[in-house]
Structure formats: C-alpha cells, structure tokens
Amino acid sequence: MPSRKPTAAAGTTVAMPRPALPALPVAPGAPKIGPGNQIQADVVAPTICRKPAEVSADDVRRLQTELMVAALRCHKNPDLKIADKYNAFVRKFSPEMVKQTKALQALFKRQFGTAYMKQFDIYVTALANEISQRGGKTYDYCKVADGLLDKVNAVKAEELGTFSATAPMVVRSSLNGKTC
C-alpha cells in the first residue's frame, strides 16, 4: 500500500509511490520472462528422460490448455457454445486431469527438485501464451476449437490420454527428451 503524505488542504492526503524493487539476479542462460518476452514452452520444459505416463500427462495438459485458451478467446461467439462445452469438459475429466497433472509434476520434480512447482508454473504459463499467440493467427480458430470440444466430450474419461496424443490442433509435445 502506498504511503500517504499530508497536503496543504486540511484532512486530505496524496498517495506517494513506493520505490521500485531491485531486479532479482537471473541465472545465466535463463529465459527472460516479463512484458514483451514471449518464451516457448520448449525452452522451459524438462530435458531429462520421460516415462510414458509423463508423456501422456503432457499431452493431456496441452489439450486442456488448448481448450482453456479457446474458451477464453471464443466464449462471446453467439453461434458457438464454447464456454458451456469447456465447462462440460472440465466436469467430466477433472479427476483424470488431476491425476495427469500429478504425473507431469513428477517429471518436473525429478529434474528441478524443490523448485519444481515454480518451473511447472513457468512451463504452463509459457504453454498457454504459446497457444494463445498461435490461436490468434489461426483461421476459424473458434470453429475448429468448437469441433475439438465436441470430439473430446464424446470420449470416455479413461481414454483422455489416448485422445490427447492425437488430438488435432494441439501443439505437439515439447518434452523431446528420450523416454526412460
């Protein structure tokens, strides 16, 4: 909260801005994060070997992020019911997505140790930004996303990982390391 300094008028105050915080040191080679610095998910993804369950978990995360971005981008289109379809997706697949998220976080924990959640958050944010940027350049993005939501909502919950591996329009896996 900014500090307040009395003014000449009785009983009034003016907000005084706080001094800027000093910049935190950045490790050499670390990606720049902040306004104007678009980082790709590939840059911050783990580079160690992946277990098959972790590859599948990444595919599920990518599909979920694609659909979330579509719901945010396209929800005002009156011809499509993307928000309703996305909410149905979340309700139907929430337990499976929680399970898949834990599997993906295990990969980050193996590579980054105690800093895994920070790295995971950076990765998920970079992934959403990457998808959002691409979506803005894709012709008929909302119609394509609407069709994808129809397809995924017809899938059984236990088949989400299999569907995610081949889902159209989803940015393919950045976890390009070898499998364990």
VEXMIPA-537424 format. One record per atom (N, C-alpha, C, O): residue number from 0; atom name; x negated, y negated, z. Coordinates in Angstrom, 1 decimal, padded with zeros to 4 digits. Each point is the difference from the previous one (the first is absolute). Last residue first. Layout:
N
 resi name   east  north     up
  NUM   CA      X      Y      Z
...
# end
This chain:
180
 resi name   east  north     up
  179    N -012.4  043.0 -020.7
  179   CA -000.7  000.9  000.9
  179    C  000.5  001.4 -000.1
  179    O -000.5  000.9  000.8
  178    N  000.3 -004.9 -004.8
  178   CA  000.8  000.7  001.0
  178    C -000.8  000.9  000.9
  178    O -001.1  000.5 -000.4
  177    N -000.7 -005.2 -002.0
  177   CA  000.3  001.4 -000.3
  177    C  000.8  000.6  001.1
  177    O  000.1 -000.5  001.1
  176    N  000.5 -004.7 -002.4
  176   CA -001.1  000.9  000.5
  176    C  000.3  001.5 -000.3
  176    O  001.1  000.3 -000.5
  175    N  001.7 -004.4 -000.4
  175   CA -000.7  000.7 -001.1
  175    C -001.2  000.8  000.5
  175    O -000.8  000.5 -000.8
  174    N  005.3 -003.2  002.2
  174   CA -000.9  000.8  000.8
  174    C -000.7  001.0 -000.9
  174    O  000.3  001.1 -000.1
  173    N  003.1 -004.2 -001.2
  173   CA -001.3 -000.7  000.1
  173    C -001.0  000.9  000.7
  173    O -001.2 -000.3  000.1
  172    N  006.0  001.5 -003.0
  172   CA -000.8  000.0  001.3
  172    C -001.4 -000.6 -000.2
  172    O -000.7  000.1 -001.0
  171    N  004.8 -001.7 -002.2
  171   CA -000.6  001.2  000.4
  171    C -001.0 -000.1  001.1
  171    O -000.5 -001.1  000.3
  170    N  005.0 -001.8 -001.2
  170   CA -001.5 -000.2 -000.2
  170    C -000.6  001.3  000.5
  170    O  000.2  000.4  001.1
  169    N  004.8 -000.3 -003.0
  169   CA -000.8 -000.2  001.3
  169    C -001.4 -000.1 -000.4
  169    O -000.5  000.8 -000.8
  168    N  004.0  000.1 -002.5
  168   CA -000.1 -001.4  000.4
  168    C -000.9 -000.2  001.3
  168    O -000.3 -001.2  000.3
  167    N  002.6  006.0 -001.1
  167   CA -000.3 -001.0 -001.0
  167    C -000.2 -001.4  000.7
  167    O  000.7 -000.3  001.0
  166    N -001.6  005.1  001.5
  166   CA  001.0 -001.0 -000.2
  166    C -000.4 -001.1 -001.1
  166    O -001.2 -000.4  000.1
  165    N -001.0  004.5  001.9
  165   CA  000.2 -000.1 -001.4
  165    C  001.0 -001.1 -000.3
  165    O  000.4 -000.2 -001.2
  164    N -001.8  001.4  005.6
  164   CA -001.2  000.2 -000.7
  164    C  000.1 -000.2 -001.5
  164    O -000.9 -000.3 -000.7
  163    N  004.6  000.0  003.9
  163   CA -000.9 -001.1  000.0
  163    C -001.2  000.2 -000.9
  163    O -000.5 -001.0 -000.5
  162    N  003.6  004.6  001.2
  162   CA  000.5 -001.0 -000.9
  162    C -000.9 -001.2 -000.1
  162    O -000.3 -000.6 -001.1
  161    N -000.9  003.9  004.2
  161   CA -000.1  000.5 -001.4
  161    C  000.5 -001.0 -001.0
  161    O -000.6 -000.3 -001.0
  160    N  001.2 -000.7  005.6
  160   CA -001.4  000.0 -000.4
  160    C -000.3  000.5 -001.4
  160    O -000.8 -000.6 -000.7
  159    N  005.3  000.8  002.5
  159   CA -000.5 -001.4 -000.2
  159    C -001.5 -000.1 -000.5
  159    O -000.3 -000.7 -000.9
  158    N  003.4  004.5  002.3
  158   CA -000.6 -000.1 -001.3
  158    C -000.6 -001.4 -000.3
  158    O -000.4 -000.2 -001.2
  157    N  003.1  001.5  005.1
  157   CA -001.3  000.7  000.1
  157    C -000.8  000.0 -001.4
  157    O -001.1  000.5  000.0
  156    N  005.4 -002.7  000.4
  156   CA -001.0 -000.6  000.9
  156    C -001.3  000.7  000.0
  156    O -001.1 -000.6  000.0
  155    N  004.2  000.9 -004.4
  155   CA  000.1  000.5  001.4
  155    C -001.1 -000.6  000.8
  155    O -001.1 -000.2 -000.5
  154    N  003.1 -002.4 -003.8
  154   CA -001.0  001.0  000.4
  154    C  000.3  000.5  001.4
  154    O  000.5 -000.8  000.8
  153    N  001.7 -002.8 -003.2
  153   CA  000.6  001.3 -000.3
  153    C -000.9  001.1  000.4
  153    O  000.4  001.2 -000.1
  152    N -001.7 -005.8  000.5
  152   CA  001.1  000.3  001.0
  152    C  000.7  001.3 -000.3
  152    O  000.8  000.5  000.8
  151    N -004.2 -002.1 -003.7
  151   CA -000.6  000.4  001.3
  151    C  001.1  000.3  001.0
  151    O -000.1  001.0  000.8
  150    N  001.4 -002.6 -005.1
  150   CA -000.7  001.3 -000.1
  150    C -000.5  000.5  001.4
  150    O  000.2  001.1  000.3
  149    N  001.8 -005.5 -000.7
  149   CA  001.0  001.1 -000.3
  149    C -000.7  001.4  000.0
  149    O  000.6  000.9  000.6
  148    N -003.5 -004.6 -000.2
  148   CA  000.8  000.2  001.2
  148    C  001.1  001.1 -000.2
  148    O  000.2  000.8  000.9
  147    N -002.6 -002.2 -004.7
  147   CA -000.9  000.8  000.9
  147    C  000.7  000.3  001.3
  147    O -000.1  001.1  000.6
  146    N  002.3 -004.0 -003.6
  146   CA  000.0  001.4 -000.5
  146    C -000.9  000.9  000.9
  146    O  000.4  001.2  000.2
  145    N -000.5 -005.7  000.7
  145   CA  001.3  000.5  000.3
  145    C  000.2  001.4 -000.5
  145    O  000.5  000.8  000.8
  144    N -004.4 -003.1 -002.0
  144   CA  000.0  000.3  001.5
  144    C  001.3  000.6  000.4
  144    O  000.1  000.9  000.8
  143    N -000.4 -002.5 -005.2
  143   CA -000.9  001.2  000.2
  143    C  000.0  000.5  001.4
  143    O  000.2  001.2  000.3
  142    N  002.0 -005.3 -001.2
  142   CA  000.7  001.1 -000.6
  142    C -000.7  001.4  000.2
  142    O  000.5  001.0  000.3
  141    N -002.7 -005.0  001.0
  141   CA  001.1  000.3  000.9
  141    C  000.8  001.2 -000.5
  141    O  000.5  000.8  000.8
  140    N -004.1 -002.5 -003.5
  140   CA -000.5  000.6  001.3
  140    C  001.2  000.4  000.8
  140    O  000.0  001.2  000.5
  139    N -000.6 -003.1 -005.3
  139   CA  001.1  000.7  000.6
  139    C -000.3  000.8  001.3
  139    O  000.5  001.0  000.3
  138    N -004.8 -002.5 -002.4
  138   CA  001.3 -000.3 -000.7
  138    C  001.0  000.9  000.7
  138    O -000.2  001.2  000.2
  137    N -004.3 -002.9  002.2
  137   CA  000.6  001.2 -000.6
  137    C  001.4 -000.4 -000.5
  137    O  000.8 -000.4  000.7
  136    N -003.9 -002.3  002.0
  136   CA -000.4  000.0 -001.4
  136    C  000.6  001.2 -000.8
  136    O -000.2  000.1 -001.2
  135    N  000.9 -000.8  006.0
  135   CA  000.3 -001.3 -000.7
  135    C -000.3 -000.1 -001.4
  135    O  000.4 -000.9 -000.7
  134    N -001.6  004.7  003.3
  134   CA  001.4 -000.1 -000.2
  134    C  000.4 -001.3 -000.7
  134    O  001.0  000.0 -000.8
  133    N -005.5  000.6  002.2
  133   CA  000.3  000.8 -001.2
  133    C  001.5 -000.1 -000.3
  133    O  000.4 -000.1 -001.2
  132    N -001.8 -001.9  005.2
  132   CA -000.6 -000.7 -001.1
  132    C  000.4  000.7 -001.3
  132    O  000.3 -000.6 -001.0
  131    N  001.0  002.7  004.9
  131   CA  000.8 -001.2 -000.2
  131    C -000.5 -000.8 -001.2
  131    O  000.7 -000.5 -000.8
  130    N -003.2  004.3  002.3
  130   CA  001.3  000.4 -000.6
  130    C  000.9 -001.2 -000.4
  130    O  000.6 -000.1 -001.0
  129    N -004.6 -000.7  003.4
  129   CA -000.3  000.5 -001.3
  129    C  001.2  000.4 -000.7
  129    O  000.2 -000.3 -001.2
  128    N  000.3 -001.0  005.7
  128   CA -000.4 -001.1 -000.9
  128    C -000.3  000.4 -001.4
  128    O  000.5 -000.6 -000.9
  127    N  000.3  004.0  004.1
  127   CA  001.2 -000.8 -000.3
  127    C -000.2 -001.2 -000.9
  127    O  000.7 -000.2 -000.9
  126    N -004.5  002.7  002.3
  126   CA  000.8  000.8 -000.9
  126    C  001.3 -000.7 -000.3
  126    O  000.4 -000.1 -001.2
  125    N -003.2 -001.8  004.4
  125   CA -000.6 -000.1 -001.3
  125    C  000.8  000.8 -001.1
  125    O  000.2 -000.5 -001.1
  124    N  001.1  000.8  005.6
  124   CA  000.2 -001.3 -000.5
  124    C -000.5 -000.2 -001.4
  124    O  000.6 -000.6 -000.8
  123    N -001.5  004.6  003.0
  123   CA  001.4  000.0 -000.3
  123    C  000.4 -001.4 -000.6
  123    O  000.8 -000.1 -000.9
  122    N -005.3  000.7  002.5
  122   CA  000.3  000.9 -001.2
  122    C  001.5 -000.2 -000.4
  122    O  000.2 -000.2 -001.2
  121    N -001.6 -001.8  005.2
  121   CA -000.6 -000.7 -001.2
  121    C  000.3  000.7 -001.3
  121    O  000.4 -000.6 -001.0
  120    N  000.9  002.7  005.0
  120   CA  000.8 -001.2 -000.2
  120    C -000.5 -000.8 -001.2
  120    O  000.8 -000.5 -000.9
  119    N -003.4  004.1  002.3
  119   CA  001.3  000.5 -000.5
  119    C  000.9 -001.1 -000.4
  119    O  000.6 -000.1 -001.1
  118    N -004.6 -000.9  003.4
  118   CA -000.3  000.4 -001.4
  118    C  001.3  000.5 -000.7
  118    O  000.2 -000.3 -001.1
  117    N  000.1 -000.6  005.7
  117   CA -000.2 -001.3 -000.7
  117    C -000.3  000.3 -001.5
  117    O  000.6 -000.7 -000.8
  116    N -000.1  004.4  003.6
  116   CA  001.3 -000.7 -000.2
  116    C -000.2 -001.3 -000.7
  116    O  000.8 -000.4 -000.9
  115    N -004.7  003.1  002.1
  115   CA  000.9  000.6 -001.1
  115    C  001.3 -000.8 -000.2
  115    O  000.4 -000.2 -001.2
  114    N -004.5 -000.2  004.3
  114   CA  000.5 -001.1 -000.9
  114    C  001.0  000.5 -001.0
  114    O  000.3 -000.8 -001.0
  113    N -002.7  003.8  003.9
  113   CA  001.0 -000.8  000.8
  113    C  000.5 -001.2 -000.8
  113    O  001.0 -000.6  000.5
  112    N -003.0  004.1 -003.6
  112   CA -000.1  000.1  001.4
  112    C  001.1 -000.9  000.7
  112    O  001.1  000.0 -000.4
  111    N -002.2  000.8 -004.5
  111   CA -000.2 -001.3  000.7
  111    C  000.0  000.1  001.5
  111    O -000.2 -001.0  000.7
  110    N  000.8  004.9 -003.8
  110   CA -001.1 -000.9 -000.5
  110    C -000.3 -001.2  000.8
  110    O -001.2 -000.3  000.2
  109    N  004.6  003.5  001.2
  109   CA -001.3  000.7 -000.3
  109    C -001.1 -000.9 -000.5
  109    O -001.1  000.2  000.3
  108    N  005.4 -002.0  000.3
  108   CA -000.6  000.2  001.2
  108    C -001.3  000.8 -000.1
  108    O -001.0 -000.3  000.7
  107    N  003.8 -000.4 -004.5
  107   CA -000.7 -001.2  000.4
  107    C -000.7  000.1  001.3
  107    O -001.1 -000.5  000.2
  106    N  003.6  004.2 -001.6
  106   CA -001.1 -000.2 -000.9
  106    C -000.8 -001.3  000.4
  106    O -001.2  000.0  000.0
  105    N  005.2  000.9  002.3
  105   CA -001.1  000.9  000.4
  105    C -001.2 -000.1 -000.9
  105    O -001.1  000.1  000.5
  104    N  005.1 -002.5 -001.6
  104   CA -000.8 -000.6  001.1
  104    C -001.1  000.9  000.5
  104    O -001.1 -000.5  000.4
  103    N  004.1  002.3 -003.5
  103   CA -000.9 -001.0 -000.6
  103    C -000.8 -000.7  001.0
  103    O -001.2 -000.3 -000.3
  102    N  004.4  003.3  001.9
  102   CA -001.0  000.7 -000.7
  102    C -001.0 -000.9 -000.7
  102    O -001.2  000.2  000.0
  101    N  004.9 -002.1  002.2
  101   CA -000.9  000.6  001.0
  101    C -001.1  000.7 -000.7
  101    O -001.2  000.0  000.4
  100    N  004.7 -001.5 -003.1
  100   CA -000.8 -001.2  000.5
  100    C -001.1  000.5  001.0
  100    O -001.1 -000.4  000.0
   99    N  004.3  003.5 -001.5
   99   CA -001.0 -000.3 -001.1
   99    C -000.9 -001.1  000.4
   99    O -001.2  000.0 -000.2
   98    N  004.9  001.0  003.0
   98   CA -001.0  001.1  000.0
   98    C -001.1 -000.2 -001.0
   98    O -001.2  000.2  000.3
   97    N  004.7 -003.3 -000.2
   97   CA -000.7 -000.1  001.3
   97    C -001.1  001.1  000.0
   97    O -001.2 -000.2  000.3
   96    N  004.2  000.3 -003.8
   96   CA -001.0 -001.1 -000.2
   96    C -000.8 -000.2  001.2
   96    O -001.2 -000.3 -000.1
   95    N  004.7  003.5  000.3
   95   CA -001.0  000.5 -000.9
   95    C -001.1 -001.1 -000.2
   95    O -001.2  000.3  000.0
   94    N  005.1 -001.5  002.4
   94   CA -000.8  001.0  000.8
   94    C -001.2  000.5 -000.9
   94    O -001.1  000.2  000.6
   93    N  004.1 -003.2 -002.8
   93   CA -000.7 -000.6  001.1
   93    C -000.8  001.0  000.8
   93    O -001.2 -000.2  000.2
   92    N  004.3  000.5 -004.2
   92   CA -001.4  000.5  000.0
   92    C -000.8 -000.5  001.2
   92    O -001.2  000.3  000.1
   91    N  006.0 -001.4 -000.9
   91   CA -000.2  001.4 -000.4
   91    C -001.4  000.5  000.3
   91    O -000.1  001.1  000.5
   90    N  001.2 -005.7  000.2
   90   CA  000.7  000.8  000.9
   90    C -000.2  001.5 -000.3
   90    O -000.2  000.8  001.0
   89    N -001.8 -003.9 -004.0
   89   CA -000.6 -000.1  001.4
   89    C  000.7  000.9  001.0
   89    O -000.6  000.8  000.7
   88    N  002.5 -001.2 -005.0
   88   CA -001.3  000.7 -000.1
   88    C -000.6  000.0  001.4
   88    O -000.5  001.1  000.4
   87    N  004.3 -003.7 -000.9
   87   CA  000.4  001.5  000.0
   87    C -001.3  000.8 -000.1
   87    O -000.1  001.0  000.7
   86    N -000.4 -005.6 -001.1
   86   CA  000.4  000.3  001.4
   86    C  000.4  001.5  000.1
   86    O -000.3  000.7  001.0
   85    N -000.7 -002.3 -005.2
   85   CA -001.2  000.0  000.8
   85    C  000.3  000.4  001.4
   85    O -000.7  000.8  000.6
   84    N  004.3 -001.5 -003.5
   84   CA -000.7  001.2 -000.4
   84    C -001.3  000.2  000.8
   84    O -000.3  001.1  000.4
   83    N  002.7 -005.1  000.1
   83   CA  000.8  001.1  000.6
   83    C -000.7  001.3 -000.3
   83    O  000.0  000.9  000.9
   82    N -001.9 -004.7 -002.8
   82   CA -000.1 -000.1  001.5
   82    C  000.7  001.2  000.6
   82    O -000.5  000.6  000.9
   81    N  000.9 -001.2 -005.6
   81   CA -001.3  000.5  000.4
   81    C -000.2  000.0  001.6
   81    O -000.5  000.9  000.5
   80    N  004.2 -001.3 -004.3
   80   CA  000.2  000.1  001.5
   80    C -001.3  000.5  000.6
   80    O  000.0  001.0  000.8
   79    N  001.4 -003.9 -005.6
   79   CA -000.6  001.1  000.6
   79    C  000.3  000.0  001.5
   79    O  000.2 -001.0  000.6
   78    N  001.3 -002.4 -003.5
   78   CA  000.4  001.2 -000.7
   78    C -000.6  001.3  000.6
   78    O  000.4  001.1 -000.3
   77    N -001.2 -005.7  001.9
   77   CA  001.4  000.5  000.3
   77    C  000.3  001.3 -000.7
   77    O  001.0  000.7  000.4
   76    N -005.7 -002.7  001.6
   76   CA  000.5  000.4 -001.3
   76    C  001.4  000.5  000.2
   76    O  000.2  001.1  000.6
   75    N -003.3 -002.3  002.9
   75   CA  001.0 -001.0 -000.3
   75    C  000.6  000.3 -001.4
   75    O  000.9 -000.7 -000.4
   74    N -004.4  003.4  002.4
   74   CA  001.2  000.1  000.8
   74    C  001.1 -001.0 -000.4
   74    O  001.2  000.2  000.3
   73    N -006.1  000.8 -001.8
   73   CA  001.2  000.1 -000.9
   73    C  001.3  000.0  000.8
   73    O  001.1  000.2 -000.7
   72    N -005.6 -000.6  002.7
   72   CA -000.1 -000.7 -001.3
   72    C  001.4 -000.1 -000.7
   72    O  000.3 -001.0 -000.6
   71    N -001.0  003.7  004.6
   71   CA -000.2 -001.5  000.3
   71    C  000.1 -000.8 -001.2
   71    O  000.6 -001.1  000.0
   70    N -000.3  005.7 -000.6
   70   CA  001.1 -000.4  000.8
   70    C -000.1 -001.5  000.3
   70    O  001.0 -000.7  000.0
   69    N -004.6  002.8 -002.1
   69   CA  001.1 -000.2 -000.9
   69    C  001.2 -000.5  000.8
   69    O  000.7 -000.8 -000.6
   68    N -004.5  001.9  003.1
   68   CA -000.2 -001.2 -000.8
   68    C  001.2 -000.3 -000.9
   68    O  000.4 -001.1 -000.2
   67    N -000.3  005.1  002.6
   67   CA  000.2 -001.2  000.9
   67    C -000.2 -001.3 -000.8
   67    O  000.8 -000.9  000.1
   66    N -001.7  005.0 -002.3
   66   CA  001.4 -000.2  000.2
   66    C  000.3 -001.2  000.9
   66    O  001.0 -000.7 -000.2
   65    N -005.5  001.9 -000.5
   65   CA  000.6 -000.4 -001.3
   65    C  001.5 -000.3  000.2
   65    O  000.5 -001.0 -000.5
   64    N -002.7  002.9  004.2
   64   CA -000.4 -001.4 -000.2
   64    C  000.6 -000.6 -001.3
   64    O  000.5 -001.1 -000.1
   63    N  000.1  005.7  001.0
   63   CA  000.8 -000.8  000.9
   63    C -000.3 -001.5 -000.1
   63    O  000.9 -000.8  000.0
   62    N -003.5  003.8 -002.6
   62   CA  001.4  000.0 -000.4
   62    C  000.9 -000.9  000.9
   62    O  000.7 -000.8 -000.5
   61    N -005.1  001.5  001.8
   61   CA  000.0 -000.8 -001.3
   61    C  001.4 -000.1 -000.5
   61    O  000.5 -001.0 -000.4
   60    N -001.3  003.9  004.1
   60   CA -000.1 -001.4  000.4
   60    C  000.1 -001.0 -001.2
   60    O  000.6 -001.0  000.0
   59    N -000.7  005.6 -000.8
   59   CA  001.3 -000.3  000.6
   59    C -000.1 -001.5  000.4
   59    O  001.0 -000.8 -000.2
   58    N -004.9  002.7 -001.5
   58   CA  001.0 -000.1 -001.1
   58    C  001.3 -000.5  000.6
   58    O  000.7 -000.8 -000.6
   57    N -004.1  001.7  003.7
   57   CA -000.3 -001.2 -000.8
   57    C  001.0 -000.2 -001.1
   57    O  000.5 -001.1 -000.2
   56    N -000.3  005.1  002.6
   56   CA  000.5 -001.1  000.8
   56    C -000.3 -001.3 -000.6
   56    O  000.8 -001.0  000.1
   55    N -002.4  004.8 -002.2
   55   CA  001.4  000.0 -000.1
   55    C  000.6 -001.2  000.8
   55    O  000.9 -000.7 -000.4
   54    N -005.5  001.6  000.8
   54   CA  000.3 -000.5 -001.4
   54    C  001.5 -000.1 -000.2
   54    O  000.5 -001.0 -000.5
   53    N -001.9  002.9  004.5
   53   CA -000.3 -001.5  000.0
   53    C  000.2 -000.6 -001.4
   53    O  000.5 -001.1 -000.1
   52    N  000.0  005.8  000.8
   52   CA  001.1 -000.7  000.6
   52    C -000.2 -001.5  000.1
   52    O  000.9 -000.8 -000.1
   51    N -004.4  003.6 -001.7
   51   CA  001.2 -000.1 -000.9
   51    C  001.2 -000.7  000.7
   51    O  000.7 -000.7 -000.7
   50    N -005.6 -000.7  002.2
   50   CA  000.8  001.2  000.1
   50    C  001.2 -000.1 -000.9
   50    O  000.5 -001.1 -000.2
   49    N -005.2 -001.7 -000.4
   49   CA  001.4  000.0  000.4
   49    C  000.5  001.4  000.0
   49    O -000.3  000.9 -000.8
   48    N -004.8 -003.7  001.2
   48   CA  000.8  001.0 -000.7
   48    C  001.4  000.0  000.7
   48    O  000.2 -000.4  001.1
   47    N -002.6 -004.3 -000.9
   47   CA -000.4  001.4  000.3
   47    C  001.0  001.0 -000.6
   47    O  001.0 -000.4 -000.7
   46    N -000.7 -004.5  000.5
   46   CA -000.8  000.6 -001.1
   46    C -000.4  001.5  000.4
   46    O -000.7  000.6 -000.8
   45    N  005.0 -004.4  002.0
   45   CA -001.1  000.8  000.5
   45    C -000.7  000.7 -001.2
   45    O  000.6  000.3 -001.0
   44    N  001.7 -005.0  000.1
   44   CA  000.4  001.4  000.3
   44    C -001.2  000.8  000.5
   44    O -001.1 -000.3 -000.3
   43    N  001.2 -004.4 -001.3
   43   CA  000.0  000.2  001.4
   43    C  000.5  001.4  000.4
   43    O  000.1  000.3  001.2
   42    N -000.6 -001.8 -005.8
   42   CA -001.2 -000.6  000.7
   42    C  000.0  000.4  001.5
   42    O -001.1  000.2  000.5
   41    N  004.8  000.9 -003.4
   41   CA -001.1  000.9 -000.2
   41    C -001.3 -000.5  000.8
   41    O -000.7  000.8  000.4
   40    N  004.8 -003.4 -000.7
   40   CA  000.0  001.1  001.0
   40    C -001.2  000.9 -000.1
   40    O -000.5  000.5  001.0
   39    N  000.1 -005.6 -002.6
   39   CA  000.6  001.2 -000.4
   39    C  000.0  001.1  001.1
   39    O -001.0  000.1  000.7
   38    N  001.0 -005.7 -000.3
   38   CA -000.8  001.2  000.1
   38    C  000.8  001.2 -000.5
   38    O  001.2  000.1  000.2
   37    N -001.2 -005.8 -000.5
   37   CA  000.7  001.3 -000.3
   37    C -000.9  001.1  000.1
   37    O -000.9  000.1 -000.9
   36    N  000.8 -005.3  002.5
   36   CA -000.9  001.2 -000.1
   36    C  000.9  001.2 -000.1
   36    O  000.4  000.6  001.0
   35    N  001.4 -005.1 -000.3
   35   CA -000.8  000.0 -001.3
   35    C -000.9  001.2 -000.2
   35    O -000.6  000.1 -001.0
   34    N  002.0 -001.0  006.0
   34   CA  000.6 -000.6 -001.2
   34    C -000.9  000.0 -001.2
   34    O -001.2 -000.4  000.1
   33    N -000.2  004.1  003.1
   33   CA  000.6 -001.3  000.3
   33    C  000.6 -000.6 -001.2
   33    O  000.0  000.7 -001.1
   32    N -004.1  003.0  002.1
   32   CA  001.4  000.1  000.2
   32    C  000.5 -001.4  000.4
   32    O -000.6 -000.7  000.8
   31    N -003.9  003.5 -003.1
   31   CA  000.5 -001.2  000.5
   31    C  001.5  000.1  000.1
   31    O  000.7  000.4 -001.0
   30    N -004.2  003.8  001.4
   30   CA  000.9 -000.7 -000.9
   30    C  000.5 -001.3  000.7
   30    O  000.2  000.0  001.2
   29    N -005.0  002.2  000.0
   29   CA  001.4  000.1  000.4
   29    C  000.8 -000.8 -001.0
   29    O -000.4 -001.0 -000.5
   28    N -004.5  001.2  000.6
   28   CA  000.7  000.9 -000.9
   28    C  001.5  000.2  000.3
   28    O  000.7  000.7 -000.7
   27    N -003.7 -002.4  004.7
   27   CA -000.4  000.0 -001.4
   27    C  000.7  001.0 -000.9
   27    O  000.2  001.2  000.4
   26    N  002.3 -003.1  003.9
   26   CA -001.1  000.9 -000.3
   26    C -000.4 -000.1 -001.4
   26    O  000.9 -000.2 -000.9
   25    N  001.1 -003.9  003.8
   25   CA  000.4  001.1 -000.9
   25    C -001.2  000.9 -000.3
   25    O -001.0 -000.5 -000.3
   24    N  002.6 -003.3  004.4
   24   CA -001.0  000.5 -000.9
   24    C  000.5  001.2 -000.8
   24    O  000.8  000.8  000.5
   23    N  002.4 -004.8  001.1
   23   CA -000.6  001.2  000.5
   23    C -001.0  000.5 -000.9
   23    O  000.1 -000.1 -001.3
   22    N  001.4 -005.2  002.0
   22   CA  000.2  001.2 -000.9
   22    C -000.7  001.2  000.7
   22    O -001.1 -000.1  000.6
   21    N  003.1 -003.9  002.4
   21   CA -001.1  000.3 -000.8
   21    C  000.2  001.3 -000.8
   21    O  000.7  000.9  000.4
   20    N  003.4 -004.2  000.9
   20   CA -000.8  001.1  000.6
   20    C -001.3  000.2 -000.9
   20    O  000.1 -000.1 -001.2
   19    N  002.5 -004.7  001.6
   19   CA -000.1  001.2 -000.7
   19    C -000.8  001.1  000.7
   19    O -001.1 -000.4  000.6
   18    N  003.6 -003.5  002.2
   18   CA -001.2  000.1 -000.9
   18    C  000.1  001.4 -000.7
   18    O  000.5  001.0  000.6
   17    N  004.1 -003.4  000.7
   17   CA -001.1  000.8  000.7
   17    C -001.2  000.0 -001.0
   17    O  000.2  000.0 -001.2
   16    N  003.5 -004.0  001.2
   16   CA -000.3  001.3 -000.5
   16    C -001.2  000.6  000.8
   16    O -000.8 -000.7  000.5
   15    N  004.7 -002.5  001.4
   15   CA -001.4 -000.1 -000.4
   15    C -000.4  001.3 -000.5
   15    O  000.1  001.0  000.6
   14    N  004.8 -003.7  000.2
   14   CA -000.7  001.2  000.0
   14    C -001.4 -000.2 -000.6
   14    O -000.2 -000.6 -001.0
   13    N  003.2 -003.0  003.7
   13   CA -000.4  000.3 -001.4
   13    C -000.8  001.3  000.1
   13    O -000.9  000.1  000.8
   12    N  004.9 -002.8  002.5
   12   CA -001.4  000.6 -000.2
   12    C -000.2  000.3 -001.4
   12    O  001.0  000.2 -000.8
   11    N  002.3 -003.5  004.5
   11   CA -000.2  000.8 -001.3
   11    C -001.4  000.5 -000.1
   11    O -000.9 -000.5  000.6
   10    N  002.7 -002.5  003.0
   10   CA  000.6  001.4  000.1
   10    C -000.1  000.8 -001.3
   10    O  000.5  001.1 -000.1
    9    N -001.3 -006.3 -000.3
    9   CA  000.2  000.7  001.2
    9    C  000.7  001.3 -000.1
    9    O  001.1  000.1 -000.7
    8    N -004.3 -002.4 -003.0
    8   CA  001.4  000.0  000.4
    8    C  000.2  000.8  001.2
    8    O -000.6  001.1  000.2
    7    N -003.7 -001.2 -002.1
    7   CA  000.3 -001.3  000.6
    7    C  001.5 -000.1  000.4
    7    O  000.3 -000.6  001.0
    6    N -002.4  005.5 -001.0
    6   CA -000.1 -001.1 -001.0
    6    C  000.4 -001.3  000.8
    6    O  000.3  000.0  001.1
    5    N -002.5  005.1  000.4
    5   CA  001.0 -001.0  000.2
    5    C -000.2 -001.1 -001.1
    5    O -001.2 -000.3 -000.4
    4    N -000.1  005.4 -000.4
    4   CA -000.6 -001.2  000.5
    4    C  001.0 -001.1  000.1
    4    O  000.8 -000.2 -000.9
    3    N -001.3  006.1  000.6
    3   CA  000.8 -001.3 -000.2
    3    C -000.7 -001.1  000.6
    3    O -000.6  000.1  001.1
    2    N -000.8  005.0 -003.3
    2   CA  000.1 -000.8  001.2
    2    C  000.7 -001.3 -000.4
    2    O  000.1 -000.4 -001.1
    1    N  001.0  005.2 -001.3
    1   CA -000.9 -001.2  000.0
    1    C  000.1 -000.8  001.2
    1    O  001.1  000.0  000.7
    0    N -000.6  005.4 -001.0
    0   CA  000.9 -001.2  000.0
    0    C -000.9 -001.2  000.0
    0    O -000.9 -000.1  000.8
# end
